[in-house]
Amino acid sequence: MTNENHGLVRPLDLDAVQAFVLVADLSSFTRAAEALDTTQSAVSLKLKRLEERLGRRLLERTPRRVRLSQEGAAFLHAARDLLEAHERALHGHVEERRSLRVGISDQSAGTELPNLLAKVGAYDRSLRIEVRIGSSASLIAAFDNGELDAAIVCGADGRPGGELLFTEPYTWYALPNWQQPAGEPLRLAALAAPCAVRAMALKALDDAGVAWTEVFVGGGLPAVVAAACAGLAVAPLPRRVCPPSIVDVGEALGLPRLPLTRIVLHQRVGDPRTREAVRVLAAALKASVAATASLAART
């Protein structure tokens, strides 16, 4: 691809540059389109015109994913600087004070929270993000009280409103050689109450007539994963948070299947730029879940 325009240099389309940065961060045209509240075809067209304008191929497209080319990786830093300079030019030397108070449940964030927040921070460096991690019930209460601008939680049946981001299967994970002692109740690791997943798992066990005892409670999702990895118990978990050392033992132990968990976004953000940041966070979370599911399907 070559650039044959040797006349007056035309400025880059900032919307196209923004789309490129999001596609690079999210590794997906679909997620970038969601973040920009537009269509995938519109994003593809912007990127095609940007590549033609630069005379470089910025992205390598494969059936499974999108990744930066060598020239795209080199352009990414300059693209971020260009967008940041544009924001400074718009707002002058007065730093705009904007903040986003977001609550993310343990189950929703998984183990990718630092990476997700980094993507939002890279997208809008003028935004101050305040994060609260907790149970879905506590975060919804804080959202209803006006303490949070947005909440990403396990959806509660019957609650109106909210945007469904994705549904996720949960299963019973433990060490491959984990065995349930005969005559003893199932040894369980879970987050502390109130926790939507814990309640779902305990109800499934009770309905199936499976006796259980909690031997590890609370401490956050990484701690529950660690308990399963240490061989202390069986834990209801999604695949994306589990290391290869633990496996689905539900069928082997005759445990009941768990229903899909709904991950829902609630928000009341009025500022357009902050709403964009919320869309980027949601899109980044969905991209992370999709990437994990794709990897699991290939292994």
N, C-alpha and C positions, 0 to 999 in steps of 0.2 A: 504494500500500500504506500503510495507516494503522494506528496502534497505538491501540486503543480501551480499553486497560486503564488506568484512572485510579485504581485502588486501590493497595494495598501493592505497592511496586516489588519484583519478583522478581529475584534475581541471575541473571546470564547463565550458561548452561551452558558451562563451561570447555572441555569436550571439543569442543563446537561451535565455539567461538572458535578453538581450536587447528586444527580442520579448515579453517576459513575462511582462516587464515594460510597453511596449506600449499597450499590451492587457489590462493590469490593468488600465492604464490611459484612454484608449479610450472605454473600456467596449465592445470591438468588435474585433473578429479575422479579419473581413473584413477590418476595418479601419486600424488595425495594419499592415496588409499585404500591404495596399496602402502606408502607411508611410514608409515601408521598401522596397517598389518597388518589391514585390514578390507576391506569391500566398497564398490564405487562407490555402490551404492544406499544404504548406511548413511551415507556422506558426504553424499550429496544430501539425505537426510532431515534430517540435522543442520543443513545450511545453510538448508534451507527453514524449519525451526523457528526458527533464529536470525534470519532475515529477518523472520519473523512477530513474533518477540519484540521486535525493534528497530523494526518498522514501516518498514523501509527495504529497498530492493532493493540488495543488495551486489554482485551479480555479473550480468554480461551474458553469456548463453549463446548461442553460435552453433554451427552444425554443425562448424566447423573448430577453434574454440578457445573458451576461457573468459577473460574479462577483467573487471577491476574496473569497476564503475559509478563515477560521481563520488562518490556517498555511500560506496561500498565503499572507495575510495582514502582518503577522509577518516577512515574507521573503522579502517583497517589499523594506523596508528601506535598508536592507543589499544588495539587488540587485542594488539599486541606488549607494550605496557606492562603490560596486565592479566595476561598470562601470566608475565611476569617478576616482577611483584609477588607472584603466587601462589607462585612458586618460592621467593622470599625469605621468605614467610610460612611455608612448609613447613620450610625449613632454618634459619630464624632468622638470626642474624648470623654464624654460622660458615660461611664459604665452603666449599662442597664441592669438593674437589680431584678432578677427573676429567679424564682426557686420552684422546685417541684418536690412536693412531699408525697412519696409513694410508699405504699405498703405491699410487701410481697410475702406470701405464705411460704413456709419451708418447702412444701411439696411443689409449689409452682416454680420456685427458683432453682431447685435441685442443687447441683454443684457448680453451675455455670454463672452464678451471680456476678462475680468480679468481671468476667468477660462481657456480660451483658451491659453492666453499667459503664464499662470502658467504651463500648460502642456508642452509647448515648452521649457520653462526655466528649468523644471525638467528633460527633456530629454537631454538637452545639457547646462550644467551650465557654460561653457566657452564662450557661445554666448551672445553678447550684442545686445539686440533687441531695435530698434528705431521704434516707431509706429506713424503714422500720420492718424488721422481720418478726413474724409471729404466727399464731394460729389464724386460720381463716376467720373464725368467729370474732377474735379480738380486733382484727384488722377491719372487718366490716363495721364493727361498733365504732371504731375510731373514724372511719370514713363517714358514717352517718352523723357523727358528732362534729364533723368539719375539721378534724385534726389531720386528715389526709386529702390530697387532691386526687389521688388515684389508688386503686387497690387491685392487685392481681391475686385471686384467691381460688380455692376449690369451690365451685358453684354449689350453693345450697338449694335443694329442691324447693320450688315454690316461690323463691325470691324474685320479684320482678326486676326488669332492667338488666343492664350488663351486656357485654359483648363476649360471646363464646370465642375463645382463642383456639382451643383444641380440646380433644378428649384423649385421655391417656389410660392404657391398661395398667393395672397393678396386679402383681402376683406375689407368691410367697417365696422369699429368697433365703438361702442358707448355704453353708459349705456343702460341696458335692457329697461328702461322706457323712453328712449330719444324719443322725438317726433319732427318732422319737422313742425314748424309753418306754417299754411296755407298761401299761397301767398307770402312767403318769399323764397329767394334763400337758397340752402343748405349751412349750416354753416360748414366750412371745416377747419381741422387742418392738416398741412403738413410741411415737411422740406422746407427750403428756396431753391430757384432756384440758380444754376442749380442742379436739382435732378431728376434722371431717373424715380423714382416711382411717384413723384409729377407730372411730365410731362405726364406719362402714365395715372394717375388718372384724370387729368384735360381733357385730350383728350377723355377719355371714357365718361366723363360727357357731354362734348361739343357734341360728336357724338350722344349721346342719347337725346340731347336737354334739359338737366337738368341744370337749372340756379344755380350758386354757388357763394359763397363769402368766402374768406379766413379770418378767425377771429383769427387764431393762426398760426404763421409762424416761422420756424427755431427753434433754441435752442437744436438741437440734438434729436435723436429718443426717449430717455426717456422722454424728455419734451413734445413731441407730444403725447406719450402714456398718460402722466399726464393730458394733456388737454382733451383727450377723457374721462379719468376717472373722471375728474371734471365736466363733463357734458357740456363743452363749445362747443363741435363740434363733427362731425363724422370724422374719420381718416382712410386713407388707410394703413393697417398694415398687417403683417404676424402673424399667430396665436402664433408663438413661443415667441413673445415679449409681448403678452397681458396677463395681470392678469385676474383672473376669474371674476372680477367686470365689465368687458366690454365684449360685445358679438357681433357677426356678425348681423348687422341690414340691410344689403344690400337688401335682399329679402323683408323684411317688408316695407322698404321705396321705393321699386321699383327702386333701383339704378342698373346701368349696371354692369355686371360681368367684373372683371379685368383680363387681360391676365397674364399668368405665368411670373414670373420674373426670369431671368437667372443670376446666380451668377458664375462669371468667375475669374479664376486665371491667371494673366500675371506675368511672371518672367524672369529674366536674370541672375540667380545665377550660377556662375561657380564652386565654391568650393563645392566638394561632400558633406562634412559634413553640410554646410549651406543649400544645396539643401535638405538634409534629414530633416533639421529643418522646411523648407517650407512645405515639404510633411506632417510632423507631424501636423503643423498648419492647413493645409487643411483637413487632416483626422479628427482632433479634431472638426473642424467646422461642417463637415458632420455628425459626430457622434452626436453632440449636436442637429442638426436639426432632425436627425432620431429619437433620444430619445424623443424629444418634439412631433413629429408626432405620435409616438407610444403611448405616454401618452394621447394625444388628442383623439386617436381612441378608447381608453378604457374608456373614460369619456363621 
